[in-house]
Amino acid sequence: MLRHLKPYRLAAGIALILMLAELVVELWHPVLMARIIDEGILVGDTVAVLRIGAWMTCLALLGFAAGIVNSFFAARVSQGFAHDVRAAMYMRVQGFPYAVFDRFTAATLMNRITSDVTQVQNAVFMGLRVMLRAPLLMVGGLVMALVMNVRLGMILLLISPVLFAVLVWMMSRGFRLFRAVQARLDRTNGLLRENLVGMRLIRLMVRYERERERFTEANADLMARTISAIRVVDLTVPALLMVMNIGILLLLWLGGGEVQAGRAEVGGIVAVVNYAMRIMAAFSMLSWIVTSLARARASAGRIAEVLLTEAREAAVPESAPDAAVAGRQADAVKRGAAGRAADGGPQDAPARAGDGGRGADAQAAAEAAGARTSAGAADRAAFAVPRDEGAEVVFENVTFRYPGMNIPALAHVSFTIRAGQTVAILGATGSGKSTLLQLILRLFDPDEGAVRIDGRDVRSLDPERLRAQIGYVPQEVVLFSGTVRENLLWGKEDATREEIVEAARAAQIHETIMRLPEQYETALGQKGVNLSGGQRQRLAVARALIRRPRLLLLDDSTNALDAKTEAALLDALRSYRCTKLVATQKISAAAGADAILILEDGRLHAFGTHEELLRTSPLYARIVSSQYGEEAARHG
């Protein structure tokens, strides 16, 4: 994180020099005050008073100017540093692998990028403005007090270690407490964000009392933790002031005796007391700094956790050993398929659509996987096929578990989808449909096996270039504040009006858009709240189609559409030559596909056409019967 200070080294150096100049002026001021008392006021020398007073005025103006310019440079450094750290964190978060978001919630990331960076920014400003000045003022004040009067200066020297020990205790204690405060702030912000996003649902479900209780509990916990942290400061500062005030009383008492005994002059005593006051102010300032440093230290650690997290999925080159691994996986596929065929259980490895779930080509596909070798790093960097062409998708004995889970979300899944095919992925909730699509996108990497596109392991492809040629519509549609056109341009920034309209027509949303007040320039509310669920889904499909993807992945993206609109949309997609995978629970969305892939509890149950599966898959027949009746199940 300190590397973000390097561009501001010159400005920081100037700020420190000006701070030292201000410090010298402050330390020299009591000396001149002593002289004006001893050489001017006590002896009635008006000329000396005016001469020394003029020097004091000039030094005061010099210190004032140094302080103003120091503040300017300190602000420039701290604001620039905070800007760069925020930008670095934002860019790092943009590149996080999908799995990292299990560690960092949206609320904690927002808090770290805003509140935590502000805490560190304030610490940098104080570091250039007062952080060094306070300890230097303490040391310089002690030295000057000893120079003015050794006996009185020793009093200040003796009480300083006590004050310093109190500050060290406060910092160590405060760090732990303020780190807990930041964690509670994350929780409170998370609840607040959740409530604001779900405000409509909370009202519809009459949950405001329960949600208010949850927020009140989190808010009270945050307040209690903050009070505990601040209490450390509240106890420390009065203790520091009490010790310093006792020291000043001792100085005045002993100083009076020194003057009466003729061992000191009045001006010297005033100067020592003045230094004591400045040292007391420095300790008070330092206690405030220590409190801020404790918060900044906790925040810096949280910022570092983000900046040190691996930012991007690396493209892992395929190597010769991969062929051996693929060969072993092929053997496992063959053994597993044979065993399941003997048992009459669900088949994990039908290789191509049209096999009716029998898996006739599984052995050939698995054996071919063992023979694949590296085709060169340049060929693997991205798809080397025009965008309008579809891509072949192959799963080779893929097993995947979500982090921290023992049960696999997908287990030993193998299949081949030919380029340009439309394949429906059918299964109940939790069967692994979304997980399968996310593995194609490389949001996660499989624990075993390989996902290949056009014969290349997706782990060997550059993630950004891979995803740039995939159109993905998730279950939960995300729209952004802005116009309809601006949301569609997320698919392709330089899309023409004709391309936008073509995609909107295919997604069955063009006529709806034309009825909006400003048509394509109509402003959408946050997350598209002024659109219905079906309209948001169709807009998201249009956004994916605009980029003319080679792979189109629809993750239950038509569940909010009526049957007529859904049929029209799926029919329009046939004009696109890309490979289409449609995850769904609806037979109406699956029956017209070139092939249907059925998942059950993370395993591939069957793979074939609608007619084939009606004949060969009892599970598929039951699904059709439950949605369309027994007559449809018998006759397709």
N, C-alpha and C positions, 0 to 999 in steps of 0.2 A: 504493500500500500504506500510505503514511503517514496517509491519511485514516481508517484504522481506529484511529488513536491519538486522534482528536479527542474521542470521548466520555470519554476519561480524562485530559483536560487538567488538570482541577482536582487530581486525585489525583497526577498527575505533577508539578505545580507544588509541592504540599505536600512530596512526596518530595525535590525538589531543594532546597527551603528547609531541610529537616531535614538534608540532606547538607551544606549550607553551614555550618549550626550545628555539626555534628560536626567539620567541617574547622577551623573557628575554634578550637574547644576543643583540637584536636590541635596546632595551630600555637602556641597560647598556653602549652601545657603546658611546653615547654622553658624559656620565660622564667621561669616560676614556679620551676622546678627550679634555674635559675641563682641566683635570689634566695634560695632556701632554703639554698643552699651558701654564698654570699657573705655574706648578712646573718644567717644563723643558725648553721650548722654551724661555719664557720671562726672565728667570733667567740664561739661558745659561748652564743648567745642562744636559750634554749629557747622563750621566748614567741614569738619570730619564727618559729621552726621550726613551732610548733603553729598559729600564725595562717596562715602561708602554706600549711602542710600541709592545713589545713581548706579553704582556697580550692581547692587542687589536687583534694581529694576531691570537693568540690561540682561542680567542672568535669568531673571524670571521670564522675560519675553523670549529669550533664546530657548529656555526649557519648554515654554508653551508652544513655540513654533515646532520644536523637535517632536513634541508629543502629537501635535496635529498631523504632521507629515508621516510620523511613525504609524498612526492609526490608519492613514490612507493606504500605505503599503501593506500593513498587516491585513486589512480588509481585502485588498486585491489578491494577496496570496491565499488567504483562507477561502474566499469565494471561488477563486479559480481551482483550488485543490478540491473543494467540494463538488464543483461542476464536473471535474475530470473523474472523480471517484464514482459519482452517480452514473456518469456515462459508461464507465468501465463495468459497473455492476449491471446496468441495463443490458449492455451487449453480452455480458457473461450469461445472464439469465436467458436472453434470446437464444443462446446456443446450448442451453442445458439439454442433456439427454432426457427423454420423457420420464424415465424412472426417477430422476432426481427430484421431481415435483412431489414424490412421496415424502421426501425429507423436508422440503421447504413449502409451506402453504402459501397461498396468495397473500394472506394477511401478514405473515412474517416477512415476506419479501418486500411488500410495500413499506412496512415499518423500518426495515433495514435500509432501504434505498432513500427513505425520507428522514425519519426521526434519528436513526443512528448516524447517518452522514452529517446531519445538522449538529449532533453532539460532538463529533470529531472536528467539524468545521469550527465550532466555538473554541475547542481546545487549541487548535492551530492559531486562531486569532489571539487567544490569551497568551500562548507561548511567545508570540512576537511582540505582544503589547505589555504584558505584566508578569508572565510566568518566570522569566529570568530576572526581571527587574526586582521582584519581591525578595528572593534569596540574596541577590547582590546588594540590595538596600539593607538587608539585615546584617550581612557581613561587613559592608562598608560602614554602616552606622556604628557597629561595635568597634571597628578599628578607629574611627574618628573620635568616638567617645573615650577610648583608651588614650588617644593622643591628647585630647583636651584635659582629661583628669583620670589617672590610672586607677585610683581608689574607687571612684564612682563608676568608672567603666567596668570594673570587675563585677559589680552587682549585676549589670546587664549580661556579662559573660556567664555568670553562674545560673541565671534563670533561663537562658536561651536553650540549653539541652532539654530542660523540662518541657518547654513549649514545643520543641522539635519532636520529642517522643510522642506527645499528644497528637501531633499532625500525622505521624507515621501510623499510629493506631487508627486514626480516623480514615486514612486512605485504604488500609488493608480491609477494614471493616466495611467501609463504604462501597468498595468494589463488588463484594459479594452481594450486598443488599441491592445495589443499583442494577446488577445483572438480573436479579430476580424481578425487579421492577420492569425491565424491558421485556422479560418473558411474559409477565402478566399483561403488559401493554399489547403484546402480540395477540393474546387470547381475547382481550376486550375488543381490539380492532377487528379480529376475525368474526366475532359475534355480531358486531355492528354492521360489518359488510354483508354478512349472511342475512341479517334482518332487513337491510335496505333493499337487497336484491330480491328477496322473497316477500316483500311487503304485501303484495296482492294476495298471495297464498295464505299468509298469516291471517289476514282479515277474513278471507273466505272460509278458512278452517277454524275461525274464532280461537286463535292461539295466542292473541296478544298478551293475555295475562301470564301464560306460561313463558313466553319469550321475554316479557318484561322481567319476570323473576330470574331467568337465566342471565340477562344482561345486568340486572341489579346485583346479582351475586358476583359476577365477574368484575363489575365496576367497584364494588365494595372491597373485593380482594386486592384490586389494583391500588385503591386508596390506602388500605392497611399497609401494604408493602411500601408504598411511597412514604407514608408517615413514619414507618420504622427507619427508612433510610435517612429521611430528613431529621429525625430525632437525634441521630448521631451528630449531625451538624449543629443542631440546636443546643446540645449539651457541650460540644467542644468549644464553640466560639465564646460563650460566656466564661468558660474556664480559662481560656487564653486571655481574655480581657481582665479577669480578676487577678491573674498572676502578674500581668503587666502593670496594672494599676497599683498593686502592692509594691512592685519594683519602683515605680515613679515616686510613691510616697517615701520609700527608703532613700531615694536620690535626694528629694527635697530636704528630708530631715538631716541626712549626713552632709548634704551640700551646705546647709545653713551653718553647721558646725565648722566646715572647712573655711567658709568665708570669715566667720568670727575669729577663727584661729589664724587667719592671714595666710592660709595655705592655698587659697583659690580666690579667683575674682568672680564677681557676680555674672559677668558675661560668659565665663567658662561654664558656670553651673547651668545657666540658661541654655547654653549650647548642648550640654550633655542631656538635660531634660528634653530638649527638642529632638535630639537623636533617639532618645527613648520613645518619644511619641511616634516618630517615624518607624522605628522598629516594631512598635505595637501595631501600627497600621499595616506594616508589611506582613506580620503574622496573621492579622485578620484577613488580609488579602490572600495570603497563602492558604488559609483554611477554606476560603471560597474556591480558590484554584484547585485544591485537593479534591473538594467535592465534585467539581466539574470534571477533573481528571478521572475520578472513579467512574463517573458515568461514561466518559469518553473511552476509557479503557475497555469497559464492558461492551460498548458499541463497536469499538475497533475490532474486538474479537469476533463479533457477529458479522461484521463486514468481511473480515478475512475468510470466514467460513464460506461465504458466497464466492469471493474472488479466487479462492484456492480450489474450488470444486471444478472437476474436469468439465470443460465447457462444451466440447463437441464430440460426437461419435466419430471415432477414427475409421477410415476405410482400411480394412485389414486385407492385405494382398493374399490371394489364394496361393498356396504353395503345394509342392509335390506331396507332402504328407497328407494334404487334404484328400487326395485321391484314395489313399489307404483308408482314411477315416470313412469316406463315402462308401468304400467297398464293404467295410464292416457294417455300416448302417444298412447297406443293401441286403446283406445276409440276414440282419435282424428283421428287416421288412419281410423277407421271404419266409423266415421261420415263423414270424408272428402271423402272417397271412395263412400259412398252412395250418397252424394250430387253431386259429379261429374258424377256418373252414371246417375242420374236423369237429369242432365243438358246436358249430351252427350259430356262433355268436356274431356280434357286429364286426364288420370288416374294416380294418384300419387303412388298407392300402390299395383300393382300386385306382388304377393309374390314369385312365382317360375317360372323359365323358362318353356315354354311349355303351358302357359296359354293364349298365343296369345294376351296379353295385356288386358285380361278381369279381372285379379286380383282375381281369384276364391279362392286362398289360402291366401289372404292378411289378412282376419279376423283371421284365425287359427294362422298365424305367429305372428300377433300382440298380440293375447291373450297369446301365449306361452311366449312372451317377458315379460309379467307381472308376470309370474310364476317363472322366473329365480331367483335364490338366489346365495349367495356367495359359491364358490366351494373350498375355501381355498387359502391362499396367495401363497403357493408353486405352486399350479396348475396354477395360473395366471401369474407367473413370465415369462413364455415363452411357446411356443407350446410344447406339450408333445407327438408329433407324429413324426415318421421318416421323414427325409427331402424329400424323394422321393414321399411322399403322398401329395395330394392337401389339401387345407383348405377351409372350408365353410365360406362364406362372407355374412353377413346380415346387411342391413341398416334398421334402425327402425325410421321412421318419422324424418329423418335428415334434419335440416335446418342449413345453415352456411352463415354468412356474413363476407366479408373481413373487416379488421379494417378500420373504417372511412366511410364505405359504408352503405347506408340505404337499398338498394335493395339486397336481398339475392342471392348469387351465386348458392345455392341449396335450394329448399323449399319443405319440407314435402316429402322427398324421402324415399321410403321403397321398398325393394326387398330382395330376397334370391338367392344366387348362391351356388349350391352344390359343394362339394369337387371334384376336377378334371375336372370341366366343363371349356369349352372355351366360353367366353362371349364377344361379341363385344359391345362397347359403342359408339353409333352413335349419331351425333348431329352436328349442325352448330358451327361455331366459337363463343365462348362465351356462349355456352349452359351449361357448367359446367363439361365437361368431365375430364379435368385436375384436377379440384377441387375435384371431386369424388375420383380420384386416390390418391391425396395428403391427403385426410382424412383417407384412408386406411393405408397410411404410417405414419400417425399421425404427419404430418408436420403442420397440424392445427387440432384443436379440434372443434367438432360441437357445435353450440350455443344451439341447441335443439336436442333431440333424441340421438341415440347411434349407433356406428359402432361396430359390433361384428365379431370376427374371432373365429371359432370353439366354438361359444357360449359365448365368453368372450369379454367384452368391451375393445377396444384397449387402453383406458385410464388406464386400470388396468394392462396392460402389460408393461414390461420394454422396453422402446423405442429402445434401442440398440439391444436387443435380438429379438424384433419384426422385425426390419429392416434387421437383419442378415439373416432372412429366406424369404426375399422378394427380387426378382430381378426386378429392376426398370430401364426402359429406357426412359428418358425424351424427350420432344420435341426438345430441343436444346442439342445435344450431346456434352459432355465434354470429351475431351481426353487430356492427359498430355504429357509433353516432356518425351521422353524415347522410348524404343523399342516397337514393336507391342506386344511382349510377356509380357513385364512389364505392359502395359496397360490392357491386359487381366487378369493378376494376381490380379488386383484390385478386381475382383470378388471373387477370392479365392487364398490367398497368397501361399498355399502349393499345388496348382494344379499340377498334373503330365502332362507330354507331351501329353499323350493319352487323358486326360480330356480336355486340351486346343484344341487339334485337333478336338475332338468330338464336342465341342461347336462351333468351327469355321465352321465345316462342316454343322451343323444344321442351322447356321446363314448365310450360303451361301457365306462365306468370305474366306474359306480355299484356294480355287484355286487362288483367287486374291492375297492372302498373299504369296503363293508359287511363284508367278511371280515377287514379289518385289526383289530388289537387294540382300538383306540379309535375305529374307523370314521372319521368326518370329523374327529375330534379327534386322530387319530394323528399323532405328531410325525415329521416327515421329517428325515433327516440332511442334511448340507450337500449341495446340488445333487441331493437326492433319491436318495442312494446306496442306500437300502434299498428302492428300487423297480426293476423291470426297465426296459429301454429302451422296450419297448412301453407299459408302464404310465405312464412319464414322458410319452411322446408323447400318450397319450390324456388325461392330466391337463392337459397344455398346451392341447389342443384344447378341453377343457371350460372352461378359464380364458378362452379367446378367445370362446367362445359365450355366456358369462354376460353380457357387455356388450351383447348383441343388436346386433352391428355391422351397418353397411350394406354393408361389404366384408369378406369373410373370405378371408385369404391363407394358404394352407397350403404351406409350402416343404419339399417332400419329407417331410411330417410323418406319413406312414403306412408308411414303409419298414421299421419294426421290427414291424409287425403281421402276424399270419397272415392268409391270404386271407379266411377267414370273418369275422373281426373287422373287417377293413378294409372288406369289402362292407357289413356291418351299419352301420358308422360313416358311410360315404358315403351309404347309403340314408337314414339318420336326418337327414343334413344337408339333404335335399330339403325337409323341413318348414320350414326357415328360408328366409325370403323375400329374404335378402341376396344380393348378387352374390358368387359364390364362384370364386376362382382357385386351382387345385390344381397346383402344380409337382411333377412326378413323372417317374420313368423307367419306371414300370410300366404296361403296357397295362391291367391289371386295374383300376387307379385312374382311368384316362383314358377307357375305352370307354363308360362310362355317362354321361359328361358331355354337356351340350347341344352343346358344340363342343370341338374339340381344336386347340390352337395349337402348331405344331411349330417349334422353333428349331434351327438348325444353324449352328455357328460364329458365333453372335451375329446371324444374319440370320433373318428370318421365312421359313421354307420353305413352309409351307402352313397353312391355317386352314379347318376344316370339321368336319362330323360324322364319327363313326367309319365309317359306311358310305360316305360320300362320299370320305373319304381313302383307304379301301381301293381305290377305283376310280381315283383321280386321282393319288395320291402313291406312287411306288415306294419312297421312303424309309420311309413309314409301313408299307407292306406288308412290307418287310424286317424292321422292328421287331416287328410282330405275328408274323411267321414265326419269328423268333429266340426269341420268348417262348412261343408257342403251337403252332408247327408250321405247315407249308405249307397244310394243309387249312383251318385257321382263317383264314389269310391270304386264301385264295380265296373262302371262303364267309362271312367275318365272324362 
